[in-house]
Amino acid sequence: MLVLTRKVGESIQIGDDIQLKVVSVDGDQIKVGIEAPKSVDIYRSEIYEQIKLENEAAIQMTKNTLNLLKNTKKD
């Protein structure tokens, strides 16, 4: 992991298209602005993990449904 120190107003460039800017610091909270193309999905980590879990559950339900349909055709 790369760890950088930035002050309010300073930024970090990721590739050609993504820029992270420190907007403000208030105690133990930091506000970060993100400039990125609209094609780049940006989520808080906890939301991203929830999306992954829900997608995995949906895939499992789809597999189960397909298996039920296969078994129904055999009968």
Secondary structure, DSSP 8 states (H G I E B T S, - for coil): -------TT-EEEETTTEEEEEEEEETTEEEEEEE--TTS----HHHHHHHHHHHHHHHHHHHHHHHHHHHHHH-
